[in-house]
Amino acid sequence: MRAMIRTTLLGGVLATSACFAYRPVATAPRPGARVRIVLASATDVTTIAPAGIRRSQPGVLEVSGTIQAAAADTVAVRLSELRTADGAVSGVAEQIGLLPTAQIARIEQRQFQAGKTALVGVGVATIALASFLVVIIVALTQGI
């Protein structure tokens, strides 16, 4: 019985991880959209801390976060991550990043994947059913 519960819980984790993926979008997403922005080249990005302190982060290649606002020349993103060629920049989560639109190569929006989620759900249900049947067969053959 514990194996079935573990399998079901594992399946639930797998099913929820398959629900979302980043997909390229043609137009700028609305404020509140979760995005990943790929820059055309290593770019200096201005970050604004909650206390209003501005810093320049050099060499940024990719930005992840939530769109706060967009203008003709700048996109403001509440940051979850900044990446450079050396990896993730620490200490920028929840800050606002100001990105020059001229440097944006691609914007990807986090979107729900209905087909993939359904496929994983069917797989999880199949594994749970198979586990349940194994437990029943073992119990019946041992006379429990």
N, C-alpha and C positions, 0 to 999 in steps of 0.2 A: 504494500500500500504506500509506503514511503517513497518507493521508486516512482510510482505513478504521480505522486504529488510533486516530487522533484522534477520529473519530466514536464509536467504541466507548467510549473513555474519557469523552467528554462525556456519552454516554448513561448510563454508570455513575454519574456525578455526579448527573444528573437523576433517575435511578431512586432513589438513596439519599435525595435531598432530598424525594421524594414519600412516603416511608415513614411519616412521623410528622406529627401535627397535634394541636393542643390542642382537646379536646372538654369541654363542661360535664359535671360529675358531680353526682349528687344527694346523695351522702354523702361525708364526708371521706375522702380516699385514705389508704392505709396508709403508715407511715413508709417512706421510700425512693422514693416516687413523685415523678416530676418534674411540677411544677404551675406554673400561672400563676394568681394570686389577684387578683381585681379588688375593690377596696374601695369601699364605698358612698359615701364622701366622702373628701376629703383628710384623712389620718390621721397622727398621730405614731407612728412605728414605732421601737421600741428595737432597736438592733443591738448584738451582743456580738462583739468582735474575738477572734481566737485567744488573745491575751494576757489576756482577761477584761475588757477595757475596754468599758464601756457608753456608748453615745451615743444621743441621740434624733434621728431623721431626720424633720423636719416635712414635712407636705404630700404624703405618699406616696399615690398612686392605684392603683398596680399593683406586685405582687411576683412575681418568678419565682425558682424554685429547687427544692430537694428537701425534702419533708416530713421533719422529724426527730422530732417528737412533737406530740401534740394533747391538750389538756385542754378542760374545759367552757368556759373563758373565754379561752384562748390557744392559738395554733398556732405552733410553732417551725419555721422554715424555714431550711435552709442556702441562703444567697442566691447567685443568679447575677446578679440585677439588681433594683434598686428604681427605679421611675419616678414622677416628679412631673409637674406641669403644664409644668415647664421642661425635661423630658427625663430621661435616665438620671442617677442619682446615682453619682458616681465613688467608687472605693475601698471598696465594700461586698462585693465578690465573696468567697465562702467564709466570710463572717461569718454568724452566726445572727441571724435577724430574729424578733422576738416580735410576733405580730399579734393584736390583740383580736378574738375571734370575732364580737362584736357588730357590728363594722365590715365584715365580709366580705359582699360582695354576691354573688360568684360564684367558684367554684373550677373551674378547667379542668385536666384531666389530659392529659399528653402520651401519645397512644395511636397504635398502629400502624394504618396505613391499607392494608389488604390489597387492596381493589379499585383504589384509585388507583395503588398500587405495581405491580400486575399490568398495568394499562393503560399506564403509563409503560414497563414492561419490554417489552411488545409493540411499543410505538412505537420503542423503542431497537433492538429486534431487526429491525424493518422497515427502519429507516434503515441499519443495518449491512449487511443483506442487499442493499439497493438500492445502497449504496456499493460493495460487493463486485462486484455485477453490472456496474456502470458500469466498474470497473477491468478486469474480464474482457472486456467488449465492446470497450473501447478497445484493449486488448492484442491481441485477435483481429483487429480491423480494421486495425491498424498492422503486423500480421505479426510481433509480438514473440514 
